[in-house]
Amino acid sequence: MKQSKIISILFILITLVFSSGNAWAQNNSFPTEVGAVEAFSDGLVYPLMSKFNVPSGVVAIAQGDKLVFSKGYGFQDYDKAIPVDPETTMFRPGSISKLFTWTSVMQLVEQGRIDLDADVNAYLRTFQIEDSYPGQPVTMRHMMTHSAGFEDSFLGHLIIRDPSRVVPLAESLKKYQPARVNPPGVHTAYSNYATALAGLIVENVSGMKFSDYVQKNIFDVLGMKHATFVEPLPENLKDNMAGTYAFEGGTFVEKPFEIVSNFSPAGASSVSAADMMIFGQTILNGGEYQGRRILKEETVRQMLARNPAYPDKMDGVALGFYELTENGIPIIGHHGATFSFMSQLAIDTENRIVIFASFGSKQGGQVSNEVVSGFYDAFYPEQPDMPHTPTDFAERAGKYAGTYLGWRMNFSGIEKIMALLGGVSVTPTSDNKLLITAGGKSAQFVETGKNTFQELPGMNKMSPGEAKVLFIEKDGEITGLLLGNHLLEFFKASFVYSTAFNYGFLALSGIVFLGVVLRRFYQRKSIKLMEPGEKKALRAAVFASAANLLTVVLCAVVLVVAGDSILAKIPLSLKLWLLLPILSTITGVYLLYWTVKVWKDGLCGTLGARIRFSIVTVCALFMCWFYYFWNILGFNYLS
């Protein structure tokens, strides 16, 4: 068990020893004593905020209609030492904003103005979703279950910093329409674009700007006074916003307010913990809060019903909400992340509990995720059974080995190369288990059924909720896997996608190119004595080597200088850099021409020299393939 969780449980025990009439101690149910819950939260949050340099945060927990606990941590304004107030301080819940979008959709479904199974093009006015799969249109149900088939795209346009770059929602969605890489309903790939498109449909159907619709039909109805989709914040709310900070040089440095307006329905809300709890309790109560109703009970049941297309063995997706399991208890909710805030909303219909946690900075997710899992470890502990290790697993282990990439990736643009930074690696072990590495974490999994695996107890969770893996098999071949939750669906990638192949060949090519360039300088005298044809061949090798080295080195320089700002806006330096892969490819083709002449005309003197020359050419051609395969050639990717 993690040290932070042990500390929090000790706090709880101490509090309970000195409290009287403790029903929780007798019944092992969630305590309503504020002291016990505060002991848990403080014992978990304070050490993690210190460890990960998190400037601000909030935790709120309710049971039924009662707000049991709500507390702010750190500072809303770090420089002025203004503490976080859970009632009024507003955080950026990121993708939890999607739940307001899906609620808006379901309100219009109730009114008969949106059909979940109709072609969404029927609701669009200024552009249409491309008909990539004739006869298989994208529907609202596909978008709500993240199975519309869109690729992912975000670089330079999803979250921006400059308000002058905000454009109308319809214009943004037309400009940044992603390719459809799968037929709808076949694979799950979390999609910000699909949610933003749903918000545009709300605009078109209701005749109201999306932010106005949510304000009037959700926030105002429920009395959520510190909640808005407006960016930058309205004058009456801007002083309530938790500051956006990054930990740099040993201190917190304030960053510009993040703007998601171009994809607003996917993540643009700013909400206080108190208001987020109102929304969570409204869903828990079947669409009603203190006599104020935003959805009918039957609509909420429809919204929370599990999509029957998903495997029973794994957590799935409902209409907008997704499922998690903590210590055997089913939970619905959503995670959320911007560049500077990490949040989680969990709704436990079985025990009628709502939990909201949000923390500032990139590392805030290290805290918010632990709040929910730590809560269930403390108050609803489950002693995990040690999975039995099959002795014959080695006979079939090999079919699971490989690299798996998420369907939530880009396939047609320059962002495709991000696949080299992530993915899931699966390796059989000598003791009949699978070693699975994802997101920088590694853990051992044991087979529990056909193509089903569970993480060994005591390990760090590989994904939100309980760590399970279900491999997808088709015609006797493993084609993909689900990790923990159906939204985390991966396909089994060919070796050309693997980091071992790409990084290995890149390293080899770099060494070869460096050797060619150095030889040009250190063997100048002998080069002067070469035949004219050999000199031209060597010159071609030097050009190709130097061009590729320059391309790689300057790419690193551009990325380092641009830093995180590249996510919000593509810098001119990167656009100019795109000239270099084109130049390198031309030099590679030119080198191939001279390689043919070297062999045909017997240049370079010896067989060994011609082989070495050919190795340079192979490396240059690999770079040509690399630029092409990872969509680095061309300028259309950064429009």
C-alpha positions in Angstrom: 0.0 0.0 0.0 1.3 3.5 -0.8 2.7 5.6 2.0 0.2 8.4 1.5 -2.7 6.0 1.9 -1.3 4.5 5.0 -0.9 8.0 6.5 -4.5 8.9 5.7 -5.9 5.7 7.2 -3.9 6.3 10.4 -5.4 9.8 10.6 -8.9 8.2 10.3 -8.2 5.6 13.0 -6.9 8.3 15.4 -10.0 10.4 14.8 -12.3 7.4 15.3 -10.7 6.4 18.6 -11.5 9.8 20.1 -15.0 10.1 18.6 -18.1 8.7 20.2 -21.1 6.9 18.8 -19.2 5.8 15.8 -21.5 3.9 13.5 -18.9 3.5 10.8 -16.6 1.5 13.1 -19.4 -1.0 13.8 -21.0 -1.2 10.3 -18.0 -0.6 8.0 -20.0 2.0 6.1 -19.1 5.5 5.0 -18.9 7.8 8.1 -20.8 11.0 8.2 -18.5 12.5 10.8 -16.7 15.4 9.2 -13.6 14.8 11.4 -13.1 11.3 10.0 -13.4 12.3 6.4 -11.2 15.4 6.9 -8.6 13.2 8.5 -8.7 10.9 5.5 -8.5 13.8 3.0 -5.7 15.8 4.8 -3.6 12.6 5.3 -3.8 11.9 1.6 -3.7 15.3 0.0 -1.1 17.2 2.0 1.8 14.8 1.4 0.9 14.4 -2.3 0.6 18.1 -2.9 4.1 18.6 -1.3 5.6 15.7 -3.2 4.4 16.7 -6.6 4.5 20.5 -6.1 0.8 21.2 -6.5 -0.3 24.8 -5.8 -4.0 24.4 -5.2 -6.8 21.9 -5.0 -10.2 21.0 -3.6 -11.9 17.9 -2.4 -15.7 17.5 -1.9 -17.6 14.4 -0.8 -21.4 14.0 -0.4 -23.7 11.2 0.6 -27.2 11.4 -0.8 -28.4 15.0 -0.3 -25.8 15.7 2.4 -22.5 17.5 1.6 -20.4 15.6 4.1 -17.0 17.3 3.4 -15.7 20.1 1.3 -12.3 21.7 1.7 -9.8 23.8 -0.3 -6.1 23.2 -0.3 -3.3 25.5 -1.1 -3.9 28.9 -2.7 -6.3 30.4 -5.2 -3.8 33.2 -5.6 -0.3 31.9 -4.7 1.4 35.3 -4.8 -1.2 37.0 -2.6 -1.7 33.9 -0.4 -5.4 33.8 -1.0 -6.6 30.4 0.1 -8.8 28.1 -1.9 -12.5 28.4 -0.9 -14.5 25.3 -2.0 -17.6 27.4 -2.2 -16.4 30.1 -4.6 -12.9 29.2 -6.0 -13.4 28.0 -9.6 -11.2 25.2 -11.1 -11.0 24.0 -14.7 -12.5 20.5 -14.7 -11.4 19.9 -18.3 -13.3 17.0 -19.9 -15.7 16.7 -17.0 -17.3 19.6 -18.9 -18.5 17.1 -21.4 -21.1 15.9 -18.9 -22.8 19.3 -19.2 -22.7 18.9 -23.0 -24.2 15.4 -22.9 -26.9 16.6 -20.4 -27.8 19.4 -22.8 -28.1 16.8 -25.6 -30.4 14.6 -23.5 -32.6 17.6 -22.7 -33.2 18.1 -26.4 -33.7 14.3 -26.8 -36.4 14.6 -24.2 -38.1 17.3 -26.2 -37.9 15.2 -29.4 -35.6 17.7 -31.1 -32.6 15.4 -31.3 -32.7 11.7 -32.4 -29.7 9.7 -30.9 -29.6 7.4 -33.9 -30.0 10.0 -36.7 -27.2 11.0 -39.0 -25.6 14.1 -37.3 -25.3 15.8 -40.7 -29.0 16.4 -40.4 -28.3 18.9 -37.6 -25.3 20.7 -39.2 -25.7 23.8 -41.3 -22.3 25.2 -42.5 -20.4 21.9 -43.2 -20.9 18.2 -43.2 -19.1 15.2 -41.7 -17.2 13.5 -44.5 -18.9 10.4 -45.9 -15.9 8.2 -45.4 -18.0 5.0 -44.9 -21.0 5.2 -47.2 -24.1 3.9 -45.5 -22.5 4.2 -42.1 -23.2 7.8 -40.8 -22.1 9.1 -37.5 -24.9 9.4 -35.0 -25.2 11.2 -31.7 -25.1 7.8 -29.9 -21.8 7.1 -31.5 -20.4 10.4 -30.3 -21.7 9.9 -26.8 -20.1 6.5 -26.6 -16.9 7.8 -28.2 -17.2 5.3 -31.1 -17.7 7.7 -34.0 -14.4 6.6 -35.6 -12.6 10.0 -35.6 -8.9 10.2 -35.2 -7.5 12.4 -32.5 -6.1 15.9 -33.1 -5.1 18.7 -30.7 -1.8 20.3 -31.6 -2.0 24.1 -31.7 -5.8 24.4 -31.6 -7.5 22.4 -28.8 -6.3 24.6 -25.9 -4.9 28.0 -26.7 -3.7 31.0 -24.7 -4.5 34.0 -27.0 -8.1 35.2 -26.9 -7.7 36.7 -30.4 -7.5 33.2 -31.9 -11.0 32.3 -30.7 -13.3 31.7 -33.7 -17.0 30.7 -33.8 -17.5 27.0 -32.9 -18.9 26.1 -36.3 -15.8 27.6 -38.0 -13.4 25.8 -35.8 -15.0 22.4 -36.2 -15.1 22.8 -40.0 -11.4 23.8 -40.1 -10.2 21.1 -37.8 -12.5 18.2 -38.8 -10.4 15.0 -38.2 -10.3 12.0 -40.5 -12.6 9.1 -39.9 -10.3 6.2 -39.5 -12.9 3.6 -38.4 -16.5 2.9 -39.2 -18.8 4.1 -36.5 -19.5 1.7 -33.6 -16.5 -0.5 -34.3 -13.8 0.8 -32.0 -13.7 3.2 -29.0 -11.5 6.3 -29.3 -12.1 9.2 -26.9 -12.9 12.2 -29.0 -12.9 15.9 -28.0 -14.0 16.7 -31.5 -17.1 14.6 -31.3 -18.1 16.3 -28.1 -17.6 19.7 -29.5 -19.6 18.7 -32.5 -22.4 17.6 -30.2 -22.3 21.1 -28.6 -22.6 22.7 -32.0 -25.7 20.6 -32.6 -27.1 21.9 -29.3 -26.5 25.4 -30.7 -28.1 24.7 -34.0 -31.2 22.9 -32.6 -31.8 25.3 -29.7 -31.0 28.5 -31.5 -28.8 29.6 -28.6 -25.0 29.9 -28.2 -23.8 26.8 -26.5 -22.5 28.6 -23.4 -25.8 30.5 -23.1 -27.8 27.3 -23.4 -25.9 25.6 -20.6 -26.1 28.6 -18.4 -29.8 29.0 -18.8 -30.9 25.3 -18.8 -28.4 23.8 -16.3 -26.4 26.3 -14.2 -29.2 28.7 -13.5 -31.8 26.0 -13.0 -29.7 24.3 -10.4 -28.4 27.5 -8.7 -24.8 26.9 -9.8 -23.6 30.5 -9.2 -19.9 29.8 -9.8 -20.0 27.9 -13.1 -19.6 29.1 -16.6 -18.4 28.1 -20.1 -17.5 31.7 -21.0 -13.8 32.3 -21.7 -12.1 34.5 -20.6 -14.2 34.6 -17.4 -17.0 37.1 -17.0 -16.1 40.2 -14.9 -18.2 38.9 -11.9 -16.3 35.6 -11.8 -12.8 36.3 -12.8 -11.6 37.0 -9.3 -12.8 33.6 -8.2 -10.6 31.6 -10.6 -7.8 29.5 -9.2 -4.5 30.7 -10.7 -2.9 28.7 -13.5 0.6 27.8 -12.3 3.6 25.8 -13.3 6.4 24.8 -10.9 9.6 26.2 -12.4 13.0 27.1 -10.8 11.8 26.0 -7.4 8.7 28.2 -7.3 5.2 28.6 -8.8 5.1 30.7 -11.9 1.7 32.0 -13.1 0.7 31.1 -16.6 -2.0 32.6 -18.9 -5.6 31.5 -18.6 -6.3 28.4 -20.7 -8.9 28.9 -23.5 -10.8 25.9 -24.9 -13.4 28.1 -26.7 -12.7 26.7 -30.2 -13.8 23.3 -28.8 -15.8 24.7 -25.9 -18.3 21.9 -25.3 -15.4 19.4 -24.9 -13.8 21.1 -21.9 -14.2 24.9 -21.4 -16.1 25.1 -18.2 -14.9 26.7 -15.0 -16.7 25.5 -11.9 -16.4 25.6 -8.1 -16.4 22.4 -6.1 -19.7 23.3 -4.5 -21.4 23.7 -7.8 -19.8 20.5 -9.2 -21.3 18.7 -6.2 -24.7 20.1 -7.0 -24.5 18.7 -10.5 -23.2 15.3 -9.2 -26.0 15.1 -6.7 -28.5 16.0 -9.4 -27.4 13.0 -11.5 -27.4 10.8 -8.3 -31.0 11.9 -7.6 -32.3 11.1 -11.1 -32.1 14.6 -12.6 -33.4 16.7 -9.6 -31.8 18.8 -6.9 -33.8 20.4 -4.1 -36.9 20.5 -6.2 -35.2 21.8 -9.3 -35.1 19.3 -12.2 -33.0 19.3 -15.4 -33.7 15.8 -16.7 -36.5 13.2 -16.2 -35.6 10.1 -14.1 -36.0 7.8 -17.1 -33.7 10.0 -19.1 -31.0 9.8 -16.4 -31.4 6.0 -16.3 -31.0 5.9 -20.1 -27.9 8.1 -19.9 -26.3 5.9 -17.2 -27.1 2.6 -18.8 -24.1 0.6 -19.9 -23.7 0.2 -23.7 -24.5 -3.5 -24.2 -22.0 -3.7 -27.0 -19.1 -3.7 -24.5 -17.6 -6.8 -22.9 -19.1 -7.7 -19.5 -15.6 -8.5 -18.2 -14.5 -4.8 -18.4 -15.8 -1.4 -17.4 -17.7 0.2 -20.2 -19.2 3.4 -21.4 -22.7 4.8 -21.0 -24.1 7.8 -22.8 -21.4 10.3 -22.0 -20.4 8.9 -18.6 -17.9 6.1 -18.3 -17.6 3.3 -15.8 -14.9 2.5 -13.2 -14.7 -0.1 -10.5 -13.1 0.6 -7.1 -12.8 -2.3 -4.7 -15.6 -4.2 -6.5 -17.9 -1.2 -6.4 -19.2 0.2 -9.7 -18.8 3.9 -10.2 -19.8 6.3 -13.0 -18.2 9.6 -13.8 -15.5 11.3 -15.7 -11.9 12.4 -15.5 -10.8 15.8 -16.7 -7.5 17.4 -17.7 -6.2 20.7 -19.1 -2.5 21.6 -19.3 -2.8 23.0 -15.8 -5.7 21.3 -13.9 -6.5 17.6 -13.2 -9.9 16.6 -11.9 -12.1 13.6 -11.2 -15.9 13.3 -10.6 -17.1 10.0 -9.3 -20.7 9.0 -8.7 -21.4 5.9 -6.7 -25.1 5.0 -7.1 -24.8 1.9 -4.9 -23.7 3.8 -1.8 -25.1 7.2 -3.0 -21.8 8.9 -2.9 -20.4 11.8 -5.0 -16.8 12.7 -4.9 -15.1 15.6 -6.7 -11.4 16.4 -6.7 -9.5 19.0 -8.7 -5.9 20.1 -8.4 -3.7 22.6 -10.2 -0.6 21.9 -12.2 0.4 19.0 -14.5 1.0 16.8 -11.5 -2.4 17.5 -10.0 -3.6 14.2 -11.5 -1.3 12.4 -9.0 -3.5 13.8 -6.3 -7.0 13.8 -7.8 -6.9 10.2 -8.9 -5.6 9.1 -5.5 -8.5 10.8 -3.7 -11.1 8.5 -5.2 -9.1 5.3 -5.0 -7.8 6.2 -1.6 -11.4 6.9 -0.4 -12.5 3.4 -1.3 -9.4 1.9 0.2 -10.1 3.7 3.5 -13.9 3.4 3.8 -14.8 0.4 1.6 -11.7 -1.8 1.7 -11.7 -5.0 -0.2 -9.1 -7.7 0.4 -8.0 -8.7 -3.1 -7.7 -12.3 -3.9 -4.3 -13.4 -5.2 -5.0 -14.6 -8.7 -4.0 -18.1 -9.5 -1.1 -18.4 -11.9 -1.8 -21.0 -14.6 1.2 -23.4 -15.0 0.6 -23.9 -18.7 0.4 -20.2 -19.6 3.8 -20.3 -21.3 2.2 -22.3 -24.1 0.1 -19.3 -25.2 1.9 -16.3 -23.7 3.7 -15.5 -27.0 0.5 -14.5 -28.8 0.0 -11.6 -26.4 3.5 -10.1 -26.7 3.9 -6.9 -28.7 3.3 -3.2 -28.9 -0.2 -1.8 -28.7 -1.2 1.7 -29.6 -4.4 3.5 -28.6 -7.1 4.1 -31.2 -7.1 7.6 -29.7 -4.2 8.8 -31.9 -3.6 10.7 -35.0 -3.1 8.8 -38.3 -3.1 11.5 -41.0 -1.1 14.4 -39.6 2.2 15.3 -37.9 0.7 14.4 -34.5 1.0 10.7 -35.5 4.6 10.8 -34.3 3.2 11.1 -30.7 2.6 7.4 -30.9 6.4 7.0 -30.3 6.0 8.5 -26.9 3.2 6.2 -25.6 1.5 2.9 -26.1 1.4 -0.3 -24.2 4.2 -2.9 -24.2 3.4 -6.5 -23.4 6.1 -9.1 -22.6 5.7 -12.6 -21.2 7.7 -13.4 -18.0 9.5 -16.6 -17.0 7.0 -17.2 -14.2 3.8 -17.5 -16.4 2.8 -13.8 -16.2 2.6 -10.8 -18.5 4.7 -7.7 -17.8 2.7 -4.8 -19.1 4.2 -1.3 -19.4 2.0 1.8 -20.0 2.3 5.5 -19.2 5.7 5.0 -17.5 4.3 2.3 -15.2 5.1 -1.4 -15.3 3.2 -4.2 -13.5 2.7 -8.0 -13.7 -0.7 -9.4 -14.8 -2.0 -12.9 -14.2 -4.4 -14.8 -16.5 -7.9 -15.1 -14.9 -9.8 -16.3 -17.9 -9.8 -16.5 -21.7 -7.8 -13.5 -22.9 -8.5 -11.8 -19.5 -5.8 -10.7 -17.0 -5.7 -8.9 -13.7 -2.9 -7.0 -12.1 -1.3 -8.5 -9.1 -2.4 -6.9 -5.8 -0.1 -4.3 -4.3 1.0 -2.8 -7.6 0.4 0.7 -8.9 -2.7 0.9 -10.9 -2.1 1.0 -14.7 -5.4 2.8 -15.4 -8.2 4.5 -13.5 -10.3 2.0 -11.5 -9.4 -1.7 -11.2 -6.5 -2.8 -13.4 -7.8 -5.4 -15.8 -6.8 -6.3 -19.3 -8.9 -8.0 -21.9 -7.2 -8.9 -25.2 -9.2 -8.8 -28.3 -9.0 -11.9 -30.5 -10.2 -12.3 -34.1 -9.7 -15.4 -36.2 -7.3 -16.8 -33.7 -5.1 -13.7 -33.7 -4.7 -11.1 -31.0 -5.6 -7.8 -32.6 -5.9 -5.4 -29.6 -6.6 -5.0 -25.9 -8.7 -3.1 -23.5 -6.9 -1.7 -20.5 -9.1 -1.1 -17.4 -11.8 0.8 -19.2 -13.3 0.5 -22.6 -12.2 4.0 -23.5 -8.7 2.7 -23.3 -8.8 0.5 -26.4 -5.6 -0.3 -28.2 -4.7 -2.1 -31.5 -1.8 -4.4 -31.9 0.8 -2.5 -33.9 3.2 -3.8 -36.5 6.9 -3.6 -35.8 7.2 -0.4 -37.8 5.4 1.4 -35.1 7.6 0.0 -32.3 9.9 2.3 -30.4 12.7 -0.4 -30.6 12.7 -0.3 -34.4 12.3 3.4 -34.8 14.7 4.6 -32.0 17.1 1.8 -32.8 17.3 2.7 -36.5 17.4 6.5 -35.7 20.4 5.9 -33.3 22.2 3.7 -35.9 21.6 6.3 -38.6 22.8 9.1 -36.4 26.1 7.3 -35.8 26.6 6.5 -39.5 25.8 10.1 -40.6 28.2 11.5 -38.0 30.9 9.2 -39.2 30.5 10.3 -42.8 30.6 14.0 -41.8 33.7 13.5 -39.6 35.5 11.6 -42.3 34.9 14.5 -44.7 37.0 16.7 -42.4 39.6 14.3 -41.1 40.4 12.6 -44.5 40.6 15.7 -46.7 44.0 14.8 -48.2 43.0 11.3 -49.3 39.7 12.6 -50.6 41.5 15.0 -52.9 43.2 12.0 -54.5 39.9 10.3 -55.4 38.6 10.0 -58.9 36.0 12.6 -59.9 33.1 10.0 -59.8 34.1 8.9 -56.3 34.3 12.5 -55.1 30.8 13.1 -56.3 29.5 9.9 -54.7 31.2 10.9 -51.4 29.7 14.4 -51.7 26.2 12.9 -52.1 26.8 10.9 -48.9 28.0 14.0 -47.0 25.0 16.0 -48.2 22.5 13.4 -47.1 24.3 12.8 -43.7 24.6 16.5 -42.9 21.0 17.2 -44.0 19.6 14.5 -41.7 21.8 15.4 -38.8 20.7 19.0 -39.1 17.1 18.0 -39.4 17.2 16.0 -36.1 19.3 18.5 -34.2 17.2 21.5 -35.1 14.0 19.6 -34.4 15.3 19.1 -30.8 16.3 22.8 -30.5 12.8 24.0 -31.8 11.0 21.7 -29.3 13.1 22.7 -26.4 12.8 26.4 -27.1 9.1 26.2 -27.8 8.4 24.0 -24.7 4.8 23.5 -23.7 3.7 26.5 -25.7 3.8 24.4 -28.9 0.6 22.7 -27.7 -1.3 25.9 -27.7 0.2 27.5 -30.9 2.4 26.1 -33.6 5.5 28.4 -33.7 6.9 29.8 -36.9 10.2 28.0 -36.2 8.5 24.6 -36.4 6.8 25.5 -39.7 10.1 26.6 -41.1 11.7 23.5 -39.8 9.4 21.4 -42.0 11.6 22.5 -44.9 14.4 20.3 -43.6 12.7 16.9 -43.9 11.9 17.8 -47.5 15.5 18.7 -48.2 16.8 15.6 -46.4 14.5 13.4 -48.5 15.8 15.0 -51.7 19.4 14.3 -50.6 18.5 10.7 -49.8 17.0 10.1 -53.3 20.2 11.7 -54.8 22.4 9.4 -52.7 20.4 6.4 -54.0 21.2 7.5 -57.5 24.9 7.6 -56.7 24.7 4.2 -54.9 23.5 2.6 -58.1 26.4 4.2 -60.0 28.9 3.1 -57.3 27.9 -0.6 -57.9 27.4 -0.3 -61.6 30.7 1.5 -62.3 32.7 -0.2 -59.6 33.5 3.0 -57.7 35.0 3.3 -54.2 37.8 0.8 -54.9 36.8 -2.3 -52.8 33.8 -4.4 -52.1 34.0 -3.4 -48.4 34.0 0.3 -49.3 30.9 -0.1 -51.5 29.1 -2.0 -48.7 29.9 0.8 -46.3 28.6 3.3 -48.8 25.4 1.3 -49.2 24.9 1.3 -45.4 24.9 5.1 -45.5 22.3 4.9 -48.3 20.1 2.5 -46.3 20.2 4.9 -43.3 19.3 7.8 -45.6 16.4 5.9 -47.1 15.2 4.9 -43.6 15.0 8.6 -42.8 13.0 9.2 -46.0 10.6 6.5 -44.9 10.6 7.9 -41.3 9.6 11.4 -42.5 6.9 9.9 -44.8 5.5 7.3 -42.4 5.2 9.7 -39.4 3.6 12.4 -41.6 6.5 14.9 -41.3 6.8 15.7 -45.0 4.6 18.6 -46.1 3.0 21.7 -44.7 -0.7 20.8 -44.8 -0.4 19.2 -41.3 0.1 22.6 -39.6 -2.6 24.6 -41.3 
